[in-house]
Amino acid sequence: MAGKLNLPTLIALCSIALGRPGQSFMAILGGINVSGTLIKAENFADRLQVCLDSGAKKVLFPQISFTELATVPLELMSAFQLIPYQRAEDAVFKVPGVE
């Protein structure tokens, strides 16, 4: 088994269990390892460019990637609603918009 879990897969499974679909036009960056520790989104600016080219309007990213925001051009950053998450559970509830 790999040392990391695909966070979008976890979110999809939880969305099915909750009976709540994810938000439209949302991209999910980062990941978690098997112990639940967040994995930073590498090449943050490049990944945001791919999100923009793919039509994403909202980007969910791990809070540990805040330092990467300094490398992102302002016009690229302003193209999205950036939504940070602190834990995997936080990400699971932010995607379908559950309070």
Phi and psi restraints in degrees (range 20) as a CNS / XPLOR table:
assign (resid 1 and name C) (resid 2 and name N)
       (resid 2 and name CA) (resid 2 and name C) 1.0 -68.8 20.0 2
assign (resid 2 and name N) (resid 2 and name CA)
       (resid 2 and name C) (resid 3 and name N) 1.0 158.3 20.0 2
assign (resid 2 and name C) (resid 3 and name N)
       (resid 3 and name CA) (resid 3 and name C) 1.0 -80.5 20.0 2
assign (resid 3 and name N) (resid 3 and name CA)
       (resid 3 and name C) (resid 4 and name N) 1.0 -4.3 20.0 2
assign (resid 3 and name C) (resid 4 and name N)
       (resid 4 and name CA) (resid 4 and name C) 1.0 -132.0 20.0 2
assign (resid 4 and name N) (resid 4 and name CA)
       (resid 4 and name C) (resid 5 and name N) 1.0 157.1 20.0 2
assign (resid 4 and name C) (resid 5 and name N)
       (resid 5 and name CA) (resid 5 and name C) 1.0 -110.2 20.0 2
assign (resid 5 and name N) (resid 5 and name CA)
       (resid 5 and name C) (resid 6 and name N) 1.0 139.5 20.0 2
assign (resid 5 and name C) (resid 6 and name N)
       (resid 6 and name CA) (resid 6 and name C) 1.0 -74.2 20.0 2
assign (resid 6 and name N) (resid 6 and name CA)
       (resid 6 and name C) (resid 7 and name N) 1.0 109.7 20.0 2
assign (resid 6 and name C) (resid 7 and name N)
       (resid 7 and name CA) (resid 7 and name C) 1.0 -58.7 20.0 2
assign (resid 7 and name N) (resid 7 and name CA)
       (resid 7 and name C) (resid 8 and name N) 1.0 -42.8 20.0 2
assign (resid 7 and name C) (resid 8 and name N)
       (resid 8 and name CA) (resid 8 and name C) 1.0 -59.5 20.0 2
assign (resid 8 and name N) (resid 8 and name CA)
       (resid 8 and name C) (resid 9 and name N) 1.0 -32.8 20.0 2
assign (resid 8 and name C) (resid 9 and name N)
       (resid 9 and name CA) (resid 9 and name C) 1.0 -66.0 20.0 2
assign (resid 9 and name N) (resid 9 and name CA)
       (resid 9 and name C) (resid 10 and name N) 1.0 -44.6 20.0 2
assign (resid 9 and name C) (resid 10 and name N)
       (resid 10 and name CA) (resid 10 and name C) 1.0 -59.9 20.0 2
assign (resid 10 and name N) (resid 10 and name CA)
       (resid 10 and name C) (resid 11 and name N) 1.0 -44.0 20.0 2
assign (resid 10 and name C) (resid 11 and name N)
       (resid 11 and name CA) (resid 11 and name C) 1.0 -64.1 20.0 2
assign (resid 11 and name N) (resid 11 and name CA)
       (resid 11 and name C) (resid 12 and name N) 1.0 -41.3 20.0 2
assign (resid 11 and name C) (resid 12 and name N)
       (resid 12 and name CA) (resid 12 and name C) 1.0 -62.9 20.0 2
assign (resid 12 and name N) (resid 12 and name CA)
       (resid 12 and name C) (resid 13 and name N) 1.0 -43.9 20.0 2
assign (resid 12 and name C) (resid 13 and name N)
       (resid 13 and name CA) (resid 13 and name C) 1.0 -63.1 20.0 2
assign (resid 13 and name N) (resid 13 and name CA)
       (resid 13 and name C) (resid 14 and name N) 1.0 -41.5 20.0 2
assign (resid 13 and name C) (resid 14 and name N)
       (resid 14 and name CA) (resid 14 and name C) 1.0 -68.5 20.0 2
assign (resid 14 and name N) (resid 14 and name CA)
       (resid 14 and name C) (resid 15 and name N) 1.0 -36.4 20.0 2
assign (resid 14 and name C) (resid 15 and name N)
       (resid 15 and name CA) (resid 15 and name C) 1.0 -63.3 20.0 2
assign (resid 15 and name N) (resid 15 and name CA)
       (resid 15 and name C) (resid 16 and name N) 1.0 -39.2 20.0 2
assign (resid 15 and name C) (resid 16 and name N)
       (resid 16 and name CA) (resid 16 and name C) 1.0 -64.5 20.0 2
assign (resid 16 and name N) (resid 16 and name CA)
       (resid 16 and name C) (resid 17 and name N) 1.0 -45.4 20.0 2
assign (resid 16 and name C) (resid 17 and name N)
       (resid 17 and name CA) (resid 17 and name C) 1.0 -62.9 20.0 2
assign (resid 17 and name N) (resid 17 and name CA)
       (resid 17 and name C) (resid 18 and name N) 1.0 -36.7 20.0 2
assign (resid 17 and name C) (resid 18 and name N)
       (resid 18 and name CA) (resid 18 and name C) 1.0 -80.4 20.0 2
assign (resid 18 and name N) (resid 18 and name CA)
       (resid 18 and name C) (resid 19 and name N) 1.0 -15.7 20.0 2
assign (resid 18 and name C) (resid 19 and name N)
       (resid 19 and name CA) (resid 19 and name C) 1.0 72.2 20.0 2
assign (resid 19 and name N) (resid 19 and name CA)
       (resid 19 and name C) (resid 20 and name N) 1.0 26.4 20.0 2
assign (resid 19 and name C) (resid 20 and name N)
       (resid 20 and name CA) (resid 20 and name C) 1.0 -123.3 20.0 2
assign (resid 20 and name N) (resid 20 and name CA)
       (resid 20 and name C) (resid 21 and name N) 1.0 122.2 20.0 2
assign (resid 20 and name C) (resid 21 and name N)
       (resid 21 and name CA) (resid 21 and name C) 1.0 -72.6 20.0 2
assign (resid 21 and name N) (resid 21 and name CA)
       (resid 21 and name C) (resid 22 and name N) 1.0 158.1 20.0 2
assign (resid 21 and name C) (resid 22 and name N)
       (resid 22 and name CA) (resid 22 and name C) 1.0 -72.7 20.0 2
assign (resid 22 and name N) (resid 22 and name CA)
       (resid 22 and name C) (resid 23 and name N) 1.0 165.8 20.0 2
assign (resid 22 and name C) (resid 23 and name N)
       (resid 23 and name CA) (resid 23 and name C) 1.0 -75.0 20.0 2
assign (resid 23 and name N) (resid 23 and name CA)
       (resid 23 and name C) (resid 24 and name N) 1.0 147.5 20.0 2
assign (resid 23 and name C) (resid 24 and name N)
       (resid 24 and name CA) (resid 24 and name C) 1.0 -70.7 20.0 2
assign (resid 24 and name N) (resid 24 and name CA)
       (resid 24 and name C) (resid 25 and name N) 1.0 149.8 20.0 2
assign (resid 24 and name C) (resid 25 and name N)
       (resid 25 and name CA) (resid 25 and name C) 1.0 59.0 20.0 2
assign (resid 25 and name N) (resid 25 and name CA)
       (resid 25 and name C) (resid 26 and name N) 1.0 35.7 20.0 2
assign (resid 25 and name C) (resid 26 and name N)
       (resid 26 and name CA) (resid 26 and name C) 1.0 -109.6 20.0 2
assign (resid 26 and name N) (resid 26 and name CA)
       (resid 26 and name C) (resid 27 and name N) 1.0 135.3 20.0 2
assign (resid 26 and name C) (resid 27 and name N)
       (resid 27 and name CA) (resid 27 and name C) 1.0 -109.4 20.0 2
assign (resid 27 and name N) (resid 27 and name CA)
       (resid 27 and name C) (resid 28 and name N) 1.0 147.6 20.0 2
assign (resid 27 and name C) (resid 28 and name N)
       (resid 28 and name CA) (resid 28 and name C) 1.0 -120.5 20.0 2
assign (resid 28 and name N) (resid 28 and name CA)
       (resid 28 and name C) (resid 29 and name N) 1.0 119.9 20.0 2
assign (resid 28 and name C) (resid 29 and name N)
       (resid 29 and name CA) (resid 29 and name C) 1.0 -109.4 20.0 2
assign (resid 29 and name N) (resid 29 and name CA)
       (resid 29 and name C) (resid 30 and name N) 1.0 157.3 20.0 2
assign (resid 29 and name C) (resid 30 and name N)
       (resid 30 and name CA) (resid 30 and name C) 1.0 87.9 20.0 2
assign (resid 30 and name N) (resid 30 and name CA)
       (resid 30 and name C) (resid 31 and name N) 1.0 -174.1 20.0 2
assign (resid 30 and name C) (resid 31 and name N)
       (resid 31 and name CA) (resid 31 and name C) 1.0 -165.4 20.0 2
assign (resid 31 and name N) (resid 31 and name CA)
       (resid 31 and name C) (resid 32 and name N) 1.0 -172.8 20.0 2
assign (resid 31 and name C) (resid 32 and name N)
       (resid 32 and name CA) (resid 32 and name C) 1.0 -135.2 20.0 2
assign (resid 32 and name N) (resid 32 and name CA)
       (resid 32 and name C) (resid 33 and name N) 1.0 151.3 20.0 2
assign (resid 32 and name C) (resid 33 and name N)
       (resid 33 and name CA) (resid 33 and name C) 1.0 -93.3 20.0 2
assign (resid 33 and name N) (resid 33 and name CA)
       (resid 33 and name C) (resid 34 and name N) 1.0 179.3 20.0 2
assign (resid 33 and name C) (resid 34 and name N)
       (resid 34 and name CA) (resid 34 and name C) 1.0 -60.9 20.0 2
assign (resid 34 and name N) (resid 34 and name CA)
       (resid 34 and name C) (resid 35 and name N) 1.0 -31.3 20.0 2
assign (resid 34 and name C) (resid 35 and name N)
       (resid 35 and name CA) (resid 35 and name C) 1.0 -81.3 20.0 2
assign (resid 35 and name N) (resid 35 and name CA)
       (resid 35 and name C) (resid 36 and name N) 1.0 -3.5 20.0 2
assign (resid 35 and name C) (resid 36 and name N)
       (resid 36 and name CA) (resid 36 and name C) 1.0 96.4 20.0 2
assign (resid 36 and name N) (resid 36 and name CA)
       (resid 36 and name C) (resid 37 and name N) 1.0 2.3 20.0 2
assign (resid 36 and name C) (resid 37 and name N)
       (resid 37 and name CA) (resid 37 and name C) 1.0 -75.7 20.0 2
assign (resid 37 and name N) (resid 37 and name CA)
       (resid 37 and name C) (resid 38 and name N) 1.0 137.7 20.0 2
assign (resid 37 and name C) (resid 38 and name N)
       (resid 38 and name CA) (resid 38 and name C) 1.0 -68.9 20.0 2
assign (resid 38 and name N) (resid 38 and name CA)
       (resid 38 and name C) (resid 39 and name N) 1.0 145.5 20.0 2
assign (resid 38 and name C) (resid 39 and name N)
       (resid 39 and name CA) (resid 39 and name C) 1.0 -110.8 20.0 2
assign (resid 39 and name N) (resid 39 and name CA)
       (resid 39 and name C) (resid 40 and name N) 1.0 126.3 20.0 2
assign (resid 39 and name C) (resid 40 and name N)
       (resid 40 and name CA) (resid 40 and name C) 1.0 -61.9 20.0 2
assign (resid 40 and name N) (resid 40 and name CA)
       (resid 40 and name C) (resid 41 and name N) 1.0 145.6 20.0 2
assign (resid 40 and name C) (resid 41 and name N)
       (resid 41 and name CA) (resid 41 and name C) 1.0 -78.6 20.0 2
assign (resid 41 and name N) (resid 41 and name CA)
       (resid 41 and name C) (resid 42 and name N) 1.0 111.3 20.0 2
assign (resid 41 and name C) (resid 42 and name N)
       (resid 42 and name CA) (resid 42 and name C) 1.0 -77.6 20.0 2
assign (resid 42 and name N) (resid 42 and name CA)
       (resid 42 and name C) (resid 43 and name N) 1.0 153.9 20.0 2
assign (resid 42 and name C) (resid 43 and name N)
       (resid 43 and name CA) (resid 43 and name C) 1.0 49.3 20.0 2
assign (resid 43 and name N) (resid 43 and name CA)
       (resid 43 and name C) (resid 44 and name N) 1.0 53.2 20.0 2
assign (resid 43 and name C) (resid 44 and name N)
       (resid 44 and name CA) (resid 44 and name C) 1.0 -54.9 20.0 2
assign (resid 44 and name N) (resid 44 and name CA)
       (resid 44 and name C) (resid 45 and name N) 1.0 -47.5 20.0 2
assign (resid 44 and name C) (resid 45 and name N)
       (resid 45 and name CA) (resid 45 and name C) 1.0 -63.3 20.0 2
assign (resid 45 and name N) (resid 45 and name CA)
       (resid 45 and name C) (resid 46 and name N) 1.0 -41.4 20.0 2
assign (resid 45 and name C) (resid 46 and name N)
       (resid 46 and name CA) (resid 46 and name C) 1.0 -65.2 20.0 2
assign (resid 46 and name N) (resid 46 and name CA)
       (resid 46 and name C) (resid 47 and name N) 1.0 -40.6 20.0 2
assign (resid 46 and name C) (resid 47 and name N)
       (resid 47 and name CA) (resid 47 and name C) 1.0 -66.9 20.0 2
assign (resid 47 and name N) (resid 47 and name CA)
       (resid 47 and name C) (resid 48 and name N) 1.0 -37.6 20.0 2
assign (resid 47 and name C) (resid 48 and name N)
       (resid 48 and name CA) (resid 48 and name C) 1.0 -64.8 20.0 2
assign (resid 48 and name N) (resid 48 and name CA)
       (resid 48 and name C) (resid 49 and name N) 1.0 -36.4 20.0 2
assign (resid 48 and name C) (resid 49 and name N)
       (resid 49 and name CA) (resid 49 and name C) 1.0 -63.7 20.0 2
assign (resid 49 and name N) (resid 49 and name CA)
       (resid 49 and name C) (resid 50 and name N) 1.0 -41.0 20.0 2
assign (resid 49 and name C) (resid 50 and name N)
       (resid 50 and name CA) (resid 50 and name C) 1.0 -63.7 20.0 2
assign (resid 50 and name N) (resid 50 and name CA)
       (resid 50 and name C) (resid 51 and name N) 1.0 -40.4 20.0 2
assign (resid 50 and name C) (resid 51 and name N)
       (resid 51 and name CA) (resid 51 and name C) 1.0 -60.7 20.0 2
assign (resid 51 and name N) (resid 51 and name CA)
       (resid 51 and name C) (resid 52 and name N) 1.0 -43.1 20.0 2
assign (resid 51 and name C) (resid 52 and name N)
       (resid 52 and name CA) (resid 52 and name C) 1.0 -63.9 20.0 2
assign (resid 52 and name N) (resid 52 and name CA)
       (resid 52 and name C) (resid 53 and name N) 1.0 -45.4 20.0 2
assign (resid 52 and name C) (resid 53 and name N)
       (resid 53 and name CA) (resid 53 and name C) 1.0 -64.0 20.0 2
assign (resid 53 and name N) (resid 53 and name CA)
       (resid 53 and name C) (resid 54 and name N) 1.0 -26.4 20.0 2
assign (resid 53 and name C) (resid 54 and name N)
       (resid 54 and name CA) (resid 54 and name C) 1.0 -88.8 20.0 2
assign (resid 54 and name N) (resid 54 and name CA)
       (resid 54 and name C) (resid 55 and name N) 1.0 -5.6 20.0 2
assign (resid 54 and name C) (resid 55 and name N)
       (resid 55 and name CA) (resid 55 and name C) 1.0 94.3 20.0 2
assign (resid 55 and name N) (resid 55 and name CA)
       (resid 55 and name C) (resid 56 and name N) 1.0 12.8 20.0 2
assign (resid 55 and name C) (resid 56 and name N)
       (resid 56 and name CA) (resid 56 and name C) 1.0 -68.4 20.0 2
assign (resid 56 and name N) (resid 56 and name CA)
       (resid 56 and name C) (resid 57 and name N) 1.0 143.8 20.0 2
assign (resid 56 and name C) (resid 57 and name N)
       (resid 57 and name CA) (resid 57 and name C) 1.0 -110.4 20.0 2
assign (resid 57 and name N) (resid 57 and name CA)
       (resid 57 and name C) (resid 58 and name N) 1.0 -27.0 20.0 2
assign (resid 57 and name C) (resid 58 and name N)
       (resid 58 and name CA) (resid 58 and name C) 1.0 -126.2 20.0 2
assign (resid 58 and name N) (resid 58 and name CA)
       (resid 58 and name C) (resid 59 and name N) 1.0 142.3 20.0 2
assign (resid 58 and name C) (resid 59 and name N)
       (resid 59 and name CA) (resid 59 and name C) 1.0 -129.7 20.0 2
assign (resid 59 and name N) (resid 59 and name CA)
       (resid 59 and name C) (resid 60 and name N) 1.0 120.8 20.0 2
assign (resid 59 and name C) (resid 60 and name N)
       (resid 60 and name CA) (resid 60 and name C) 1.0 -94.0 20.0 2
assign (resid 60 and name N) (resid 60 and name CA)
       (resid 60 and name C) (resid 61 and name N) 1.0 124.7 20.0 2
assign (resid 60 and name C) (resid 61 and name N)
       (resid 61 and name CA) (resid 61 and name C) 1.0 -140.5 20.0 2
assign (resid 61 and name N) (resid 61 and name CA)
       (resid 61 and name C) (resid 62 and name N) 1.0 153.9 20.0 2
assign (resid 61 and name C) (resid 62 and name N)
       (resid 62 and name CA) (resid 62 and name C) 1.0 -70.0 20.0 2
assign (resid 62 and name N) (resid 62 and name CA)
       (resid 62 and name C) (resid 63 and name N) 1.0 141.3 20.0 2
assign (resid 62 and name C) (resid 63 and name N)
       (resid 63 and name CA) (resid 63 and name C) 1.0 -61.4 20.0 2
assign (resid 63 and name N) (resid 63 and name CA)
       (resid 63 and name C) (resid 64 and name N) 1.0 -25.0 20.0 2
assign (resid 63 and name C) (resid 64 and name N)
       (resid 64 and name CA) (resid 64 and name C) 1.0 -69.2 20.0 2
assign (resid 64 and name N) (resid 64 and name CA)
       (resid 64 and name C) (resid 65 and name N) 1.0 -8.2 20.0 2
assign (resid 64 and name C) (resid 65 and name N)
       (resid 65 and name CA) (resid 65 and name C) 1.0 -93.1 20.0 2
assign (resid 65 and name N) (resid 65 and name CA)
       (resid 65 and name C) (resid 66 and name N) 1.0 7.8 20.0 2
assign (resid 65 and name C) (resid 66 and name N)
       (resid 66 and name CA) (resid 66 and name C) 1.0 -56.3 20.0 2
assign (resid 66 and name N) (resid 66 and name CA)
       (resid 66 and name C) (resid 67 and name N) 1.0 -35.3 20.0 2
assign (resid 66 and name C) (resid 67 and name N)
       (resid 67 and name CA) (resid 67 and name C) 1.0 -64.1 20.0 2
assign (resid 67 and name N) (resid 67 and name CA)
       (resid 67 and name C) (resid 68 and name N) 1.0 -25.1 20.0 2
assign (resid 67 and name C) (resid 68 and name N)
       (resid 68 and name CA) (resid 68 and name C) 1.0 -73.9 20.0 2
assign (resid 68 and name N) (resid 68 and name CA)
       (resid 68 and name C) (resid 69 and name N) 1.0 -19.6 20.0 2
assign (resid 68 and name C) (resid 69 and name N)
       (resid 69 and name CA) (resid 69 and name C) 1.0 -60.3 20.0 2
assign (resid 69 and name N) (resid 69 and name CA)
       (resid 69 and name C) (resid 70 and name N) 1.0 -26.6 20.0 2
assign (resid 69 and name C) (resid 70 and name N)
       (resid 70 and name CA) (resid 70 and name C) 1.0 -66.4 20.0 2
assign (resid 70 and name N) (resid 70 and name CA)
       (resid 70 and name C) (resid 71 and name N) 1.0 -20.4 20.0 2
assign (resid 70 and name C) (resid 71 and name N)
       (resid 71 and name CA) (resid 71 and name C) 1.0 -91.8 20.0 2
assign (resid 71 and name N) (resid 71 and name CA)
       (resid 71 and name C) (resid 72 and name N) 1.0 -4.1 20.0 2
assign (resid 71 and name C) (resid 72 and name N)
       (resid 72 and name CA) (resid 72 and name C) 1.0 -94.4 20.0 2
assign (resid 72 and name N) (resid 72 and name CA)
       (resid 72 and name C) (resid 73 and name N) 1.0 128.3 20.0 2
assign (resid 72 and name C) (resid 73 and name N)
       (resid 73 and name CA) (resid 73 and name C) 1.0 -60.3 20.0 2
assign (resid 73 and name N) (resid 73 and name CA)
       (resid 73 and name C) (resid 74 and name N) 1.0 144.5 20.0 2
assign (resid 73 and name C) (resid 74 and name N)
       (resid 74 and name CA) (resid 74 and name C) 1.0 -58.1 20.0 2
assign (resid 74 and name N) (resid 74 and name CA)
       (resid 74 and name C) (resid 75 and name N) 1.0 -42.6 20.0 2
assign (resid 74 and name C) (resid 75 and name N)
       (resid 75 and name CA) (resid 75 and name C) 1.0 -66.1 20.0 2
assign (resid 75 and name N) (resid 75 and name CA)
       (resid 75 and name C) (resid 76 and name N) 1.0 -30.0 20.0 2
assign (resid 75 and name C) (resid 76 and name N)
       (resid 76 and name CA) (resid 76 and name C) 1.0 -73.7 20.0 2
assign (resid 76 and name N) (resid 76 and name CA)
       (resid 76 and name C) (resid 77 and name N) 1.0 -43.0 20.0 2
assign (resid 76 and name C) (resid 77 and name N)
       (resid 77 and name CA) (resid 77 and name C) 1.0 -64.8 20.0 2
assign (resid 77 and name N) (resid 77 and name CA)
       (resid 77 and name C) (resid 78 and name N) 1.0 -36.4 20.0 2
assign (resid 77 and name C) (resid 78 and name N)
       (resid 78 and name CA) (resid 78 and name C) 1.0 -77.5 20.0 2
assign (resid 78 and name N) (resid 78 and name CA)
       (resid 78 and name C) (resid 79 and name N) 1.0 -4.8 20.0 2
assign (resid 78 and name C) (resid 79 and name N)
       (resid 79 and name CA) (resid 79 and name C) 1.0 -79.2 20.0 2
assign (resid 79 and name N) (resid 79 and name CA)
       (resid 79 and name C) (resid 80 and name N) 1.0 -10.1 20.0 2
assign (resid 79 and name C) (resid 80 and name N)
       (resid 80 and name CA) (resid 80 and name C) 1.0 -127.0 20.0 2
assign (resid 80 and name N) (resid 80 and name CA)
       (resid 80 and name C) (resid 81 and name N) 1.0 160.8 20.0 2
assign (resid 80 and name C) (resid 81 and name N)
       (resid 81 and name CA) (resid 81 and name C) 1.0 -94.5 20.0 2
assign (resid 81 and name N) (resid 81 and name CA)
       (resid 81 and name C) (resid 82 and name N) 1.0 108.2 20.0 2
assign (resid 81 and name C) (resid 82 and name N)
       (resid 82 and name CA) (resid 82 and name C) 1.0 -86.7 20.0 2
assign (resid 82 and name N) (resid 82 and name CA)
       (resid 82 and name C) (resid 83 and name N) 1.0 126.5 20.0 2
assign (resid 82 and name C) (resid 83 and name N)
       (resid 83 and name CA) (resid 83 and name C) 1.0 -123.3 20.0 2
assign (resid 83 and name N) (resid 83 and name CA)
       (resid 83 and name C) (resid 84 and name N) 1.0 106.4 20.0 2
assign (resid 83 and name C) (resid 84 and name N)
       (resid 84 and name CA) (resid 84 and name C) 1.0 -81.6 20.0 2
assign (resid 84 and name N) (resid 84 and name CA)
       (resid 84 and name C) (resid 85 and name N) 1.0 152.1 20.0 2
assign (resid 84 and name C) (resid 85 and name N)
       (resid 85 and name CA) (resid 85 and name C) 1.0 -129.8 20.0 2
assign (resid 85 and name N) (resid 85 and name CA)
       (resid 85 and name C) (resid 86 and name N) 1.0 148.7 20.0 2
assign (resid 85 and name C) (resid 86 and name N)
       (resid 86 and name CA) (resid 86 and name C) 1.0 -99.2 20.0 2
assign (resid 86 and name N) (resid 86 and name CA)
       (resid 86 and name C) (resid 87 and name N) 1.0 -30.2 20.0 2
assign (resid 86 and name C) (resid 87 and name N)
       (resid 87 and name CA) (resid 87 and name C) 1.0 -141.0 20.0 2
assign (resid 87 and name N) (resid 87 and name CA)
       (resid 87 and name C) (resid 88 and name N) 1.0 165.1 20.0 2
assign (resid 87 and name C) (resid 88 and name N)
       (resid 88 and name CA) (resid 88 and name C) 1.0 -60.6 20.0 2
assign (resid 88 and name N) (resid 88 and name CA)
       (resid 88 and name C) (resid 89 and name N) 1.0 -38.4 20.0 2
assign (resid 88 and name C) (resid 89 and name N)
       (resid 89 and name CA) (resid 89 and name C) 1.0 -62.8 20.0 2
assign (resid 89 and name N) (resid 89 and name CA)
       (resid 89 and name C) (resid 90 and name N) 1.0 -37.7 20.0 2
assign (resid 89 and name C) (resid 90 and name N)
       (resid 90 and name CA) (resid 90 and name C) 1.0 -61.2 20.0 2
assign (resid 90 and name N) (resid 90 and name CA)
       (resid 90 and name C) (resid 91 and name N) 1.0 -45.1 20.0 2
assign (resid 90 and name C) (resid 91 and name N)
       (resid 91 and name CA) (resid 91 and name C) 1.0 -64.2 20.0 2
assign (resid 91 and name N) (resid 91 and name CA)
       (resid 91 and name C) (resid 92 and name N) 1.0 -40.9 20.0 2
assign (resid 91 and name C) (resid 92 and name N)
       (resid 92 and name CA) (resid 92 and name C) 1.0 -58.6 20.0 2
assign (resid 92 and name N) (resid 92 and name CA)
       (resid 92 and name C) (resid 93 and name N) 1.0 -39.5 20.0 2
assign (resid 92 and name C) (resid 93 and name N)
       (resid 93 and name CA) (resid 93 and name C) 1.0 -83.7 20.0 2
assign (resid 93 and name N) (resid 93 and name CA)
       (resid 93 and name C) (resid 94 and name N) 1.0 -21.2 20.0 2
assign (resid 93 and name C) (resid 94 and name N)
       (resid 94 and name CA) (resid 94 and name C) 1.0 -80.8 20.0 2
assign (resid 94 and name N) (resid 94 and name CA)
       (resid 94 and name C) (resid 95 and name N) 1.0 -28.7 20.0 2
assign (resid 94 and name C) (resid 95 and name N)
       (resid 95 and name CA) (resid 95 and name C) 1.0 -66.6 20.0 2
assign (resid 95 and name N) (resid 95 and name CA)
       (resid 95 and name C) (resid 96 and name N) 1.0 -52.9 20.0 2
assign (resid 95 and name C) (resid 96 and name N)
       (resid 96 and name CA) (resid 96 and name C) 1.0 -81.3 20.0 2
assign (resid 96 and name N) (resid 96 and name CA)
       (resid 96 and name C) (resid 97 and name N) 1.0 -1.2 20.0 2
assign (resid 96 and name C) (resid 97 and name N)
       (resid 97 and name CA) (resid 97 and name C) 1.0 76.8 20.0 2
assign (resid 97 and name N) (resid 97 and name CA)
       (resid 97 and name C) (resid 98 and name N) 1.0 29.3 20.0 2
assign (resid 97 and name C) (resid 98 and name N)
       (resid 98 and name CA) (resid 98 and name C) 1.0 -80.1 20.0 2
assign (resid 98 and name N) (resid 98 and name CA)
       (resid 98 and name C) (resid 99 and name N) 1.0 136.9 20.0 2
